[in-house]
Amino acid sequence: MAADRRASWLKGVLDLLVLAGLTGGESYGYEIAKTLADAGLGQIKGGTLYPVLNRLEEAGLVSAEFRVADRGPGRRYYHLTDEGRATLAEQSGLWLEFDESVRKMLTQGAGR
């Protein structure tokens, strides 16, 4: 089992991580990707990130606003909605419970 499974693990939790990345205020795609990379999650390409942002916007968890820039291309800024904050709180709790269960199993397995 030499395959690196981190990409598939990330896929399962990326929506939650994007929501968490927006708790500090509004942000745009490149900045969100940089925040995730700085957290040690690797480089998230636009082809992965933007569908997540679109899905979160369609679900009402984030709202977006396009702004024209003085220089360079305009940017689409995203921020959490109240529903997004509530979903983040609920799903974070569920993820942490899941993480605890995984850690328990892995720790028990390592001790054998």
N, C-alpha and C positions, 0 to 999 in steps of 0.2 A: 504494500500500500504506500508507494512512494509519491503518489499524486498529492499536490498541495491543495487542500480543501478550502483554504481561506476565501477564495472567490465565491464559492457556493454559500459559505457561511455568511459572507457580507451581503449577498443578494437577499438573504432571508431577513436581514435586519436593517437594510439601507434606508427604508422609509422612516423608521424610527430614528436613525442617526441623523438624517436630514432635518427632521423636526427638532431634534435636540440641538442641532447646529444653529437653528434660528431662534433659540431662546434669548440670545443676547441682543436681538433686534434684527432689522431687515438686512438682507444680503442678496447678492447676485450669484449666478452659477459658478463662475470661476472662483469667487471668494469662498463659496460653500465647499467646493472641491478642495481648495487649499486647506481649509479648516479640517476636513476629514483626513487629508494627507498628513497634516501636522499632528493629528491625533494618533498616527501610526497605522492608519487603515489603507495605506497605499494610494496610488493615483487612480482617481475615479474619472473616467473619460466622459465627455459630454454625451456620447451615445448611450451611456448608462444613467447619468445624472438627470438629464433633461426629461426623459420619460417618467422618472420618479417624481420630479417637480410637477409635471403636468398632471400626473395621477393624483398627487396630493391636492393640487388646485381644484381639479374636478370633484374631489371628495369634500371640498370645503374646508380642508385642514390648513391650507395656506392661501393667501391672496397674493396677486402679482400686479405690478404696475410697471409699464414701460416708460423709461425716461430717456429723452434725447440728451446726449452728452455734448459739452462744449467742443471737445476734441475726440475723435475716434467714434466708433459705433455706439449707438444707444444701448442701454442695458435694461433687462427685466429684473426688477427687485422683488424679492419674495419676503413675506412676513407671516408669522403664525396668526391664525384666527383664534378666537376663544375656543372653538371646537377642536382646533389643532392642539391647543394647550391641554385640554381635557383628555384628548386621545393620547397625547404624549405621556401624561401622568399615569393613565390607566395601563397603557402598553409597556411603559418602563417598569412598572411593578411586576407585570406578568413576565417580562424578559428577565428581570433579576431573579425571580423565583425559578425560572427555567435554567438560568445560569448556575444557580445554587445546586440544582439537581444534577446538572452535567458535571459540575466540579466534584460532587459527592461520588458519582459513579467513577469518574476518572481517578480520583484519589484512592478509592477502594481497589480499583483495577491495578493501580501502580504498586499497591501494597502486597499483591499476591505473589 
